[in-house]
Every structure is written in C-alpha cells, then in structure tokens.
Amino acid sequence: MALDGLTIAALRKELADFLTEGRIQKIVQTEKDELFFTIKTAEDLGRGRQVKLYLSAQASLPLAYLCEETKAAPPAAPSFCMLLRKHLQNGRIVSVSQPGLERVLRFEVEHRNEMGDLCRKTLLIELMGKYSNIIFLDENNRILDAIRRVPASVSSVREVLPGKDYFIPSTQDKKNPLEADAGTFSECLRFKAQPVFQALYNSYTGLSPILAQEICFRSQIDPDLPVSELGNEQILSLFRAMEKGILEVVRSGDFHPEILYENGSPKEFSAVPLTLFGNMEKERMCSISAVLLTFYAKKNAAIRIRQKSSELRHVIQVHLERATKKYDLQMQQWKDTEKREKFRLQGELLTAYAYQITDGLKEVELLDYHTDQMVKVRLDPARSVSENAQRLYEKYNKMKRTAEKLSILTEETKEEVEHLKSIQASL
C-alpha cells in the first residue's frame, strides 16, 4: 500500500510530538536517496535521550519514520549531506507540518549562521512514488539543493534546482478535503463520469483508492457504482463518512494505526481502522512509525521468502526432470535385460546338442525340449560350439547382474522422484 495523505498526517503528528524543539546532532546520507538524522529531543535534552529519523526518497519505496538503528555512514559524505550538516547540524526543529493532506512533510529548523544570527531553513520530503524527493529550502522558500535534482529536460512541470522557487507540483485540480463541506463535496463529485471510489480519490488530495473504498463501505455504497447514479442522500452519506472517518481523525489527531494480514502476510496498513477488510487479522500498533517499520520489514521478508521459494522451485524442477529422465532410462535398461533368458536357453541347448553340431556354422536350429519348439541360434563360425555356448552364458550372466543392480537403482530413483514431487507440491 502506498503512503496516502492520512498516513502522512498521522506521521506528521507523531514527528511533531517527538521532534519539535529537538536538536539535530548528526546527519548521515547512507544511500543516494536516503538520510538518517540523530535528534536529541527537547524533553530529554538534559538526559541525552536521542531519537533517529529516517527519510527516504527511493522511487519504489519512499518513507519517513522514527527508528532505533541507522546504517553505517560512507567514508565520504555526499555534497547534499555536507550542505545539510553545514546549515542544520545543532539546529533546533521549530515545527513539523503538512500542507493540507498532501504527501509532503516540512521540517522548519532554526540555526545560527556564520555571523551568529538566527536563521530558518526548511527541509521537506515529498513522498510521491517515482517523483519522491528531499528538498532543502532557504527562508524565502527558494531551493538550496535537493537529494535528486530535476532539470527542465526531465520535467517540464517543475524544475528542482538550486536557486529555483519551490512549489508543490500540481495535484490535477484535486481539492483539500479539510476545506470541504457538504455543498462543495456534492459539486465536486456530482459531475465525475467515474465509479464512486475513483471519483473520490481523483477529487481530493490525500485519499488513496483504499481510503476511497473505505468511505464507500462505511456509506454502504457500491464503490463501482457510477457517480451519475448517486442520489442526494447517498452523496451526503459519502461526505459524512469522509468527515467522520478521516477528517475528524486528522483534526483531532486521534489516529489508530494498524497492519492487516492475509494468510499471515502483511496486506495493508492504515492510520485508521479499516472496516472494509472485516475478516482480516489486524495488529494495532502504538505509532505509525512502528507500523511502517514493521509492515515493510515483514513485507520484504515475505518477498525474500517468495524469491527463495521461487529459486527453490526452479532447483527442484531441474532435479526432478533429471531424476525422471534417469528413472526412464533405468527402466528401459531393465526392460532390455528381460531377454537374458533367451541367451541362457540358447547356451543350454548348444551344450546339450554339441555332439550333433559341426564347427564353422553361422546358425543352427535346435529343438527346445522344454516346449518342443524349434529355436534358432546364431553362431560365431570362428568359435567352437562350446565357446559359442560359453559366450551365450556370459551374456546371460552379465544381463542378470545388470538386472539385479537396476532393480535396486530404479527403486532408489523412484523414491527420489516421489520425494522431489512432494517437495514441489509443498512449495
């Protein structure tokens, strides 16, 4: 689940509660798109209690939360990190804010410049998927630098470069839900030619598809129902569900973060209880940071397990194909040894009728006294009758030994095939 405006609102409150008036003691840039801040909180300045703030503008997984551990710092700090250290280290965090329900967090930091004068700078993180960024601003809202610079050649909408004025990128005419009332809500929604849940998250900032579906669920309205089929009472019901389930929570700060599990794996997380998933296992947690840390740790662990399971399935399949091929070959070899009795009989008949057979013949036809049937026996004319009989006995004995070995080997290979199939079925 992507971070939505409601999750960011819960995060803003938590970070504001912990970090406001705290001092930044250490800044580390561990990757090209992530930062760790060590902050001594205001309530414990005298006792040395520290908290750690993690900010990541990774395109596939932008995050911000409080944590206990950091990664090792690189030998040489990147230039963006050096700039932050110059201006923010030992600075005091004045406020943590969120514009509306945008997926943006602003950290206002007060520090002293080289002349000893108090100055204010802003560090903000935009948690917007592939457009995520961490941007450093001066007191005039002008960009000093960004962890990811965006020139005009990359984006025609907004340049993120030193010296440029900062503004939040367009939200495609989305409105701030905190400013909505029943009248404007109805006007905003009524003319959308979309299903209800799509119209909701396309109309207001901060609403994700899941939150939009939750609003529909609480209103007992089919989320896929076209907006054009909504009556006035249904629209009012949707507004009340958004007002009570989301906006009042944001205004009061009464968040109840939780993780939802499906078959033991983390499926969704939310800053408020999601009634939409009534049958899912839920884990209520004390903070949104704990939710994010736990959710993505378990999610990554589940992904790694699936990856290893996929690799194991491939290995098992390769071994199974080899074992099956080996078993088929052994069975064919075992089947070939079934004609050994023919050689034993031919050797026996040659020995019995040796006194009647002239040396130098290529073939002889003899009566099988067991069945009264005539049996043809091919001979090597260069060998005597007794030597031909001995050769046939040797063929018989060799095939007999092979059959005895194959009876053991085929059973072992069969067990191996069955074992591999059972492992394959369990994955």
SULPE-V948430 format. One record per residue. N is the residue number from 1. PHI is phi in radians with two decimals (NA if undefined). NEAR is the number of other ideal C-beta (glycine too) atoms within 10 Angstrom. Layout:
N:PHI:NEAR / N:PHI:NEAR
This chain:
1:NA:17 / 2:-1.35:13 / 3:-1.21:22 / 4:-1.90:23 / 5:-1.09:29 / 6:-1.21:26 / 7:-1.10:26 / 8:-1.12:23 / 9:-1.11:27 / 10:-1.12:26 / 11:-1.16:27 / 12:-1.03:22 / 13:-1.09:20 / 14:-1.10:22 / 15:-1.18:25 / 16:-1.10:17 / 17:-1.09:12 / 18:-1.48:19 / 19:-1.78:21 / 20:-1.03:16 / 21:1.31:13 / 22:-1.37:23 / 23:-1.95:21 / 24:-1.38:24 / 25:-1.75:14 / 26:-2.61:16 / 27:-2.27:25 / 28:-2.30:19 / 29:-1.82:23 / 30:-1.51:17 / 31:-2.37:13 / 32:-1.11:11 / 33:-2.28:18 / 34:-2.48:19 / 35:-2.31:24 / 36:-2.12:19 / 37:-2.04:24 / 38:-1.77:16 / 39:-2.22:23 / 40:-1.56:19 / 41:-1.24:19 / 42:-1.10:15 / 43:-1.18:11 / 44:-2.16:12 / 45:-0.96:12 / 46:-1.32:7 / 47:-1.82:8 / 48:1.39:9 / 49:-1.26:13 / 50:-2.14:14 / 51:-2.18:18 / 52:-2.10:16 / 53:-1.92:24 / 54:-1.91:20 / 55:-2.18:23 / 56:-2.34:22 / 57:-1.84:25 / 58:-1.04:14 / 59:-1.03:14 / 60:-1.45:8 / 61:-2.68:17 / 62:-1.25:24 / 63:-2.60:20 / 64:-2.64:24 / 65:-2.92:20 / 66:-1.49:21 / 67:-2.51:15 / 68:-1.87:8 / 69:-2.08:8 / 70:-2.20:16 / 71:-1.51:12 / 72:-1.21:7 / 73:-1.32:14 / 74:-1.20:12 / 75:-1.00:5 / 76:-2.13:8 / 77:-1.29:15 / 78:-1.09:15 / 79:-1.09:10 / 80:-1.12:20 / 81:-1.13:18 / 82:-1.09:12 / 83:-1.12:16 / 84:-1.11:27 / 85:-1.07:16 / 86:-1.06:12 / 87:-1.73:18 / 88:-1.89:21 / 89:-1.10:16 / 90:1.28:13 / 91:-1.32:24 / 92:-1.81:19 / 93:-1.35:25 / 94:-1.46:14 / 95:-2.80:16 / 96:-2.22:20 / 97:-2.33:15 / 98:-2.41:22 / 99:-1.21:14 / 100:0.99:19 / 101:-1.98:24 / 102:-1.18:21 / 103:-1.50:26 / 104:-2.39:22 / 105:-2.08:23 / 106:-2.00:17 / 107:-1.95:26 / 108:-1.54:19 / 109:-2.18:22 / 110:-1.78:16 / 111:-2.59:18 / 112:-1.83:12 / 113:-1.44:11 / 114:-1.08:6 / 115:-1.53:6 / 116:1.55:6 / 117:-1.47:8 / 118:-1.27:9 / 119:-2.33:14 / 120:-2.14:15 / 121:-2.25:19 / 122:-2.19:19 / 123:-1.93:24 / 124:-2.27:21 / 125:-2.14:23 / 126:-1.77:21 / 127:-1.75:26 / 128:-2.23:19 / 129:1.06:14 / 130:-1.19:8 / 131:-1.68:18 / 132:-1.06:23 / 133:-2.81:21 / 134:-2.09:25 / 135:-2.18:23 / 136:-1.93:22 / 137:-2.07:20 / 138:-1.55:16 / 139:-1.19:10 / 140:-1.75:7 / 141:1.13:10 / 142:-1.78:12 / 143:-1.23:18 / 144:-1.53:18 / 145:-3.05:17 / 146:-2.50:21 / 147:-1.18:24 / 148:-2.33:17 / 149:-1.29:16 / 150:-2.20:18 / 151:-1.39:9 / 152:-1.10:10 / 153:-1.18:7 / 154:-1.68:12 / 155:-2.40:12 / 156:-1.48:7 / 157:-1.45:10 / 158:-2.70:17 / 159:-1.56:16 / 160:-2.03:21 / 161:-2.47:13 / 162:-0.94:13 / 163:1.66:10 / 164:-1.45:15 / 165:-1.23:11 / 166:-1.57:18 / 167:-2.62:8 / 168:-1.29:15 / 169:-1.04:16 / 170:-0.95:9 / 171:-1.83:16 / 172:0.99:8 / 173:1.11:8 / 174:-1.27:19 / 175:-1.85:16 / 176:-1.36:15 / 177:-1.12:25 / 178:-1.18:16 / 179:-1.76:10 / 180:-1.39:20 / 181:-2.27:9 / 182:-1.02:14 / 183:-1.20:9 / 184:-1.17:12 / 185:-1.08:22 / 186:-1.10:16 / 187:-1.11:11 / 188:-1.18:21 / 189:-1.58:21 / 190:-1.03:13 / 191:-1.73:9 / 192:-1.45:17 / 193:-1.58:9 / 194:-2.53:16 / 195:-1.08:16 / 196:-0.99:25 / 197:-1.15:25 / 198:-1.19:18 / 199:-1.06:22 / 200:-1.12:29 / 201:-1.37:20 / 202:-1.51:17 / 203:-1.72:21 / 204:-2.23:26 / 205:-1.19:21 / 206:1.53:25 / 207:-1.60:23 / 208:-1.63:20 / 209:-0.96:16 / 210:-1.15:20 / 211:-1.12:28 / 212:-1.11:24 / 213:-1.19:20 / 214:-1.11:27 / 215:-1.07:27 / 216:-1.09:23 / 217:-1.10:19 / 218:-1.18:19 / 219:-1.58:20 / 220:1.02:9 / 221:-2.12:19 / 222:-1.06:13 / 223:-1.10:19 / 224:-1.59:12 / 225:-1.17:14 / 226:-1.07:14 / 227:-1.00:21 / 228:-1.06:10 / 229:-1.65:10 / 230:-1.37:20 / 231:-1.60:8 / 232:-1.05:10 / 233:-1.14:8 / 234:-1.18:17 / 235:-1.10:21 / 236:-1.11:15 / 237:-1.10:18 / 238:-1.12:26 / 239:-1.08:23 / 240:-1.09:15 / 241:-1.15:19 / 242:-1.19:23 / 243:-1.10:18 / 244:-1.36:12 / 245:-1.40:20 / 246:-2.22:26 / 247:-1.15:19 / 248:-1.13:11 / 249:-1.14:19 / 250:-1.11:24 / 251:-1.16:11 / 252:-1.51:9 / 253:1.29:13 / 254:-1.57:11 / 255:-1.51:22 / 256:-2.33:14 / 257:-1.14:25 / 258:-2.67:20 / 259:-2.03:23 / 260:-1.92:20 / 261:-2.02:16 / 262:-2.20:12 / 263:0.97:7 / 264:1.47:8 / 265:-1.85:13 / 266:-1.12:22 / 267:-1.88:15 / 268:-2.52:18 / 269:-2.39:23 / 270:-2.74:26 / 271:-1.48:26 / 272:-2.31:19 / 273:-1.06:17 / 274:-1.74:21 / 275:-1.38:10 / 276:-1.01:18 / 277:-1.83:19 / 278:-1.08:8 / 279:-1.60:6 / 280:-1.34:15 / 281:-1.21:13 / 282:-2.15:14 / 283:-2.12:16 / 284:-1.39:10 / 285:-2.21:17 / 286:-1.37:10 / 287:-2.59:18 / 288:-1.24:29 / 289:-1.08:23 / 290:-1.09:17 / 291:-1.08:25 / 292:-1.10:24 / 293:-1.09:19 / 294:-1.20:16 / 295:-1.02:22 / 296:-1.31:16 / 297:-1.13:11 / 298:-1.22:16 / 299:-1.11:17 / 300:-1.14:12 / 301:-1.11:12 / 302:-1.14:13 / 303:-1.13:12 / 304:-1.10:10 / 305:-1.11:11 / 306:-1.11:11 / 307:-1.12:10 / 308:-1.15:10 / 309:-1.11:11 / 310:-1.14:11 / 311:-1.10:10 / 312:-1.15:13 / 313:-1.04:13 / 314:-1.12:10 / 315:-1.09:12 / 316:-1.08:17 / 317:-1.10:13 / 318:-1.09:11 / 319:-1.16:16 / 320:-1.15:17 / 321:-1.10:11 / 322:-1.14:13 / 323:-1.14:20 / 324:-1.14:16 / 325:-1.10:11 / 326:-1.11:16 / 327:-1.11:18 / 328:-1.07:13 / 329:-1.14:12 / 330:-1.11:19 / 331:-1.14:14 / 332:-1.16:10 / 333:-1.13:16 / 334:-1.13:16 / 335:-1.12:11 / 336:-1.13:13 / 337:-1.36:19 / 338:-1.14:10 / 339:-1.47:11 / 340:-1.10:18 / 341:-1.09:12 / 342:-1.12:15 / 343:-1.22:20 / 344:-1.09:16 / 345:-1.13:18 / 346:-1.10:25 / 347:-1.11:21 / 348:-1.11:18 / 349:-1.19:22 / 350:-1.06:23 / 351:-1.15:15 / 352:-1.20:14 / 353:-1.83:16 / 354:-0.99:14 / 355:-1.18:6 / 356:-1.71:9 / 357:-1.80:19 / 358:-1.54:7 / 359:-1.12:14 / 360:1.66:12 / 361:-1.37:14 / 362:-1.62:8 / 363:-2.72:9 / 364:-2.48:19 / 365:-1.98:9 / 366:-2.18:18 / 367:-1.46:13 / 368:-1.44:14 / 369:-1.29:11 / 370:-1.43:10 / 371:-2.12:9 / 372:1.05:7 / 373:-1.84:8 / 374:-1.42:9 / 375:-2.16:15 / 376:-1.53:9 / 377:-2.22:22 / 378:-1.41:11 / 379:-2.15:22 / 380:-1.63:12 / 381:-1.08:10 / 382:-1.41:9 / 383:-1.94:14 / 384:-1.33:14 / 385:-1.07:21 / 386:-1.13:13 / 387:-1.18:14 / 388:-1.10:25 / 389:-1.11:23 / 390:-1.08:15 / 391:-1.10:17 / 392:-1.18:23 / 393:-1.11:17 / 394:-1.13:12 / 395:-1.05:17 / 396:-1.06:21 / 397:-1.11:14 / 398:-1.12:13 / 399:-1.15:20 / 400:-1.13:15 / 401:-1.12:12 / 402:-1.07:16 / 403:-1.09:16 / 404:-1.13:11 / 405:-1.18:14 / 406:-1.16:19 / 407:-1.08:12 / 408:-1.35:9 / 409:-1.13:16 / 410:-1.13:18 / 411:-1.16:12 / 412:-1.12:13 / 413:-1.15:20 / 414:-1.07:15 / 415:-1.11:11 / 416:-1.10:17 / 417:-1.06:18 / 418:-1.13:11 / 419:-1.14:14 / 420:-1.13:20 / 421:-1.14:14 / 422:-1.18:9 / 423:-1.13:15 / 424:-1.04:14 / 425:-1.20:7 / 426:-1.45:7 / 427:-1.45:10
